[in-house]
Amino acid sequence: PCSSSTITIFHLGPYLFHIMSSAEVWSAEGMTQDDLMRKDMCIVVNYMDEVVGHDSKYNCHKFLPGQPRGILHRAFSVILFDSNGKMLLQQRAPTKITFPNVWTNACCSHPLHGMAPREDDSNDEVSKGSHMGVKHAAVRKLGHELGIPAAQLDAKRFKYMLRLHYWAADVGTYGPQAPWGEHEIDHILLYKLNPGEELTLQPNEEEVCATRWVTQAELKEAMNNPDQSWSPWFKILMSNFVNKWWGDLTKTFTTNEYTDFKKIYRFDTPEEYHGGAGHAWPLLTTLATEEAVALQENEGKRRKVVLDAQRGDQARAFTLRGRKDVSSSAEAVKQGGYGKVPTHSTSKLDQLLRPREVFAALRFKFGGLLEDNLKKVCDDPDIAFCTDMLLKVSRSFAAVIQQLPEGLCLDICIFYLVLRALDTVEDDMEFYKGREHVKQEELNTFGEKRLLDVACSIKGVGSGDERTLAEKFGAVSRVYKTLPKKSQEVIMDITNQMGAGMAEYVAADLGQGTVDVAAYDRYCHMVAGLVGEGLSRLFVARGMEADILLGQGERVWPFCDDPAKNPQNLGLANSMGLFLQKCNIIRDYLEDYVDGRAFWPQTVWKKYSTTGDLGEFARPTAHGAGVKLPLKGELGKVAAKGVGYQALLCLNELVADALELVPDCLSYLEHLKTPAVYRFCAIPQVMALATLVACFDNPLLFTGVVKIRKGLTARLIIGTIDGPDAVHWWFQKLSQEISDHVRNGKATGSETDLGQRLLAATTRIEALTLEKAQRCDYQRMSKAVATLGTVATLAAAVAALKYGGRLGRPLR
């Protein structure tokens, strides 16, 4: 409905982004409430009333699982007096989406993004008390709702009073599971007519169903009438502020005695407005007290308290989502050292309906497919402890280490446990809280201080099995000292490099992800690329693999040496490690955001965000809830209206970025000659790709942790045991799942450049794996034919014995 001369529409397939080339002159002509809720862009603010972006009225007012208080936005309320001091009231129309039919002040609405005159007051303008934006919005909406001509109002005569932060679920209209509500920082404006002035009132029946002028006594009597309903914000204003102002309107309008340009008054509404579909809980009254205490110290402390409260409230909203709200099997909260969010796993019924996966799981569990070479050295109590810890902290990956050749399996076991202990230190956000310099020192000196200390015990770090590993780390150190010198050198070198890299990020603000793709790549190098380097060096040091494994791949990394100067620059090993880590970072979006240590690069996600907050993607209004993500009952219909897909677009771009590393991963695997080492490397690669496929275009990723089926995991592991042809078959099949989704137009962004990038990446993978995948198919078909032939021969023999009496007798 916007004029093309004032709005540039940026098409991303069916996904529209409005970029204002010049401000829009607002018009509601011919529009319903539903139209306006979709069209109008509210100004999204943080708890300090600082503008952070914009979103539709629909999305801002949805009270849903994941955004139980909607999206905080800027509003205004006009309290209008005639020359005799009577106040104008309106009764909201029954067609209003939120709080229909209630009585309230003359006008309560929203300044909008991209209007002319401009309505989005800057942070500086608000702090200086200008507020001309909301005043222009007040003139616009008084005309729209009450039919008051703009010529009868002077925007400069509006008296700004204060800001009110409140929230209310509209349970009175929609019941306990109300999907609508208000969460606003409301700029309160007063306007008083001069003697002789009159206003033309022509109420818009879509907005207002009645008006009346009242004295202060008449309003008090009306609000005590139980048969009349009043808006929650107006009740807060009347009980806390307006009666005092009304008592002396001359002082109110001619002085600033009652005006407050700095403070934001925060109120939880009464319990009758609590709950809703997102089960919202009280917050603001307590925050107001904490904010006042912090302000006594300084403004910086106040700001931190307020924004921390907002983030904590948001994190709680994200982590409380579960099976009762989302059509998935998010039954459990992800466990382990720091799991806080639901895990989306497949139901048992769904798994049982996949017989090949069930058979593979049984074969893997009882078939003895992988040898355990660590058992042969478990007579030593320290090695026995390390083996036990490996089983506990790595779970399914332990079997992949145990099957490695003797000697190498112990090297890798110790390497894994050392890095797991280092990772436990890095991940602990509580033990080192306020003592980040201690964590940095621990990480920087971990190799020399902990790895060489045979009596080492790291107290108070981590939880569960990781805590036990840290407390009894001396056993790991003692086994480390028994390894060959070259193996020790590799483990120590990588530990020192990783510790130093992790220390760099301790003080970094990662609440909103890494700065750009280069920083994203470098972090992945520090925590995973170095692991690839260490593993490759250990394979070569033990004589299991050739030096070619240490060379350069197709992808050139800035953190690796120039291959012209150093051919063994470990570029290929880094690509393998980065692919695994990027898959993990993509999958762990929500958990990392909640922990305050996110890694999605800002230069990618900010292209899609409308609010400048990485947490935006976890809101149901950003990841296709009600369309891509089914919601139960009426919630699905509400969520679907005007829903955004920006989260899925960002996700799919990061998936494309990860897929572009697969050619190097395949090249790395091609260089491996030892079958056990091949299995060790191939299993996590194939599982990572399967995880990436499960995450691709999947809105569940923004509500919890997406996991692949256990039966599928078993099939993947067995596939790697079957050899390179089967591994290529899996790469081919998994890649085709993404490309098919893009080609048939079902993937978000299929019709855009992003879709072409995804197709380019998957087409390359399919070309590289085609020959061996086809050979695998042929071998399987030949095997099936041979099996059918054997069965047919046996059947013929049985028939001969039964009907012919002897094998040599002719059969009819």
Buried (B, 14 or more C-beta within 10 A) or exposed (E): EBEEEBBEEEEBBEBEBBEBEEBBEBEBEEBEBEEBBBBBBBBBBBBBBBBBBBBBBBBBBBBBBBBBBBBBBBBBBBBBBBEEEBBBBBBBBEBBBBBBBBBBBBBBBBBBBBBEBBBBBEEEBBEEEBBBBBBBBBBBBBBBBBBBEEEBBEBEBBBBBBBBBBBBBBBBBBEEBBBBBBBBBBBBBBBBBEEEEEBEBEBBEBBBBEBBBBEBEBBEEBBEEEEEBBBBBBBBBBEEBBEEBBEEBEEBBEEEEBBBBEEBBBBBBEEEBBBBBBBBBEBBEEBBEBBEEBBEEEEEBBBEBBBBBBBBBBBEBBBBBBBEBBEBBBEBBBEBBBBBBBBBBBEEEEBEEBEEBBBBBEBBEEEEBBBBBBEEBBEBEBBBBBBBBBBBBBEBBBBBBBBBBEBBBBBBBBBBBBBBBBBBBBBBEEBBEEEEEEBBBBBBBBBEBBBEBBEBEBEEBBBBBBBBBBBBBBBBBBBBEBBBEBBBEBBBBBBBBBBBBBBBBBEEEBBBBBBEBEBBBBBBBBBBBBBBBBBBBBBBBBEBBEEEBBBBBEBEBEBBBEBEEBBBBBBBBBBBBBBBBBBBBBBBBBBBBBBBBBBBBBBBBBEBBBBBBBBBBBBBBBBBBBBBBBBEEEBBEBBBBBBBBBBBBBBBBBBBBBBBBBBBBBBBBBBBEBBBBBBBBBBBBBBBBBBBBBBBBBBBBBBBBBBBBBBBBBBBBBBBBBBBBBBBBBBBBBBBBBBEBBBEEEBBBBBBEBBBBBBEBBEBBBEBBEEBBBBBEEBBEEEEEEEEEEEEEEEEEEEBEEEEEEEEEEEE
